[in-house]
Amino acid sequence: MGNPNRSLSRFAAVTVACAAVALLTQCNKNTTAPRQIATSNLSVAANANVLSAVNATPLTFQNAGDVFDPGLANQTFTLTFSNTSSGTPSAAIVFPNLTNSQFTADVTFGSCIFTVKASTTGFLTVGKQIKIDPCTLNAATGGATINQTTNSNVSLLLGSKQSVVVPLPLTVHADGTVTFGSNTLGTVNIGVVTGG
């Protein structure tokens, strides 16, 4: 017959070990690692690489008269960039409330410079250059968790006019860089949130 005291000792040791494991597991459950987030929004001067984020995405603006020509006062317009993989993207601008009224332009930078290459509006003739400053892409990245791709509200500022926001998938990285796909758009500030 075995020693009852030895059996009790083994039972007690197993019980203590199990209790320690349970306590450690509970501690791990109650401990939340700090979470890194973007603490600022993205605002970056437009160039071909930056505009890749809105390539083929129609952007809607109010009051073209404040952007392109006073004769277009109070006219809504949509602006769509294409060919942003080149150094000189193209832009198509449509005025939906005017019959058959639109123009296309080549876009260069140092702000945004639109050179009209075709036009069906009398206000903007072929060859006319329109320089718009500032010309910035803005994204509501504040609060985004790093290394996670999430939809951020993005808009383009042309002079004093901001486009209607569109949601686009952006990723904020640990070093603060913000990417759209494989393209780096700019940088934001990074901070730490604890306990959440």
HELIX and SHEET records of a PDB file:
HELIX    1   1 PRO A    4  ASN A   30  1                                  27    
HELIX    2   2 VAL A   50  VAL A   54  5                                   5    
HELIX    3   3 ALA A   64  ASP A   66  5                                   3    
HELIX    4   4 PRO A   70  LEU A   72  5                                   3    
SHEET    1   A 2 ARG A  35  ALA A  38  0                                        
SHEET    2   A 2 ILE A 190  VAL A 193 -1                                        
SHEET    1   B 4 LEU A  42  ALA A  45  0                                        
SHEET    2   B 4 CYS A 135  ALA A 139 -1                                        
SHEET    3   B 4 THR A 149  LEU A 158 -1                                        
SHEET    4   B 4 LYS A 161  GLN A 162 -1                                        
SHEET    1   C 6 LEU A  42  ALA A  45  0                                        
SHEET    2   C 6 CYS A 135  ALA A 139 -1                                        
SHEET    3   C 6 THR A 149  LEU A 158 -1                                        
SHEET    4   C 6 VAL A 166  VAL A 172 -1                                        
SHEET    5   C 6 THR A 177  PHE A 180 -1                                        
SHEET    6   C 6 ASN A 183  THR A 187 -1                                        
SHEET    1   D 6 LEU A  59  PHE A  61  0                                        
SHEET    2   D 6 PHE A  77  SER A  82 -1                                        
SHEET    3   D 6 SER A  90  VAL A  94 -1                                        
SHEET    4   D 6 GLN A 102  PHE A 109 -1                                        
SHEET    5   D 6 CYS A 112  SER A 119 -1                                        
SHEET    6   D 6 GLN A 129  ILE A 132 -1                                        
END                                                                             
